[in-house]
Amino acid sequence: MPELPELEIIAERLTSDLTGLTIKNVVVHNHIVVHGLPVSDFVSRSVGQTFEGAVADGKFLIFALTDYDIVVNLMLTGRLRVISKQKRPTSYDMVSFQTEHLTLWYADAKKMGRIYLVDKGEYSQVAGFENQGPSALDPSLTLDIFKTRLKRHNGQIKNVLRNQRFVKGIGNAYADEILLYAGILPFRKRSSLTADEVERLFRAMKNVLSRIRDILSKRTLDEIAIEKRDFLMIHNRGGGICPLCGGRVSEITANRFKTNYCQSCQK
Ligand SMILES: [Zn+2]
């Protein structure tokens, strides 16, 4: 599942590929991902619109068109690609936006993603969009604001980090990475964290996400789409060696989500 660092780079790439291009044709190959509008309206309103850029907003991507916004939540397996050649749709292809020379393809193997065409800035019908916290990488999210927001959220600290109402953009994988660097066990109750631990958590969040963003900025859109996350230090490394201490990486799975942590580095 792409998290904020991936989505920011995807948005940058799509902005440079698509800005100024006008949509000549839209084909909905599978209507299951189209939400908020009948497919016929989704298509008729998109055609003739020009791409004005894309931004990441938490776990969403927003494409600005002339009169509308397209909002995409890629969920687990949604992928966006820009292709110049003609191609036949596969069973994974959900929607394609054709411009004169390039086509934006949205594919989704598990078909759990969602795409909306909405009036500009009108996101009330986008599931999970409202009441999100500030972006984890937003420079205006300072330590003081982080501390104040954190007090409003209870429960295990990993779940708080992944809660988009606390801060937006962090998912399962990068929450594990952040907690390793903060030296905090994922199951710790938020209320048990000391002031020093909260500060470490804040710094780890900023450092880990910016570092990953830097690594991804050197990769192609296709490389990002396949999520070859060879830079992960602890997530998906169950049974492996902790890069910080050389100890064994622990793993538990709850609600289909895997958590990896190091019993010696994290307290
Ligand atoms: Zn360790």
Boltz pocket constraint, residues with backbone or C-beta under 6 A from the ligand:
constraints:
  - pocket:
      binder: B
      contacts: [[A, 242], [A, 243], [A, 244], [A, 245], [A, 246], [A, 247], [A, 262], [A, 263], [A, 264], [A, 265], [A, 266]]
      max_distance: 6.0
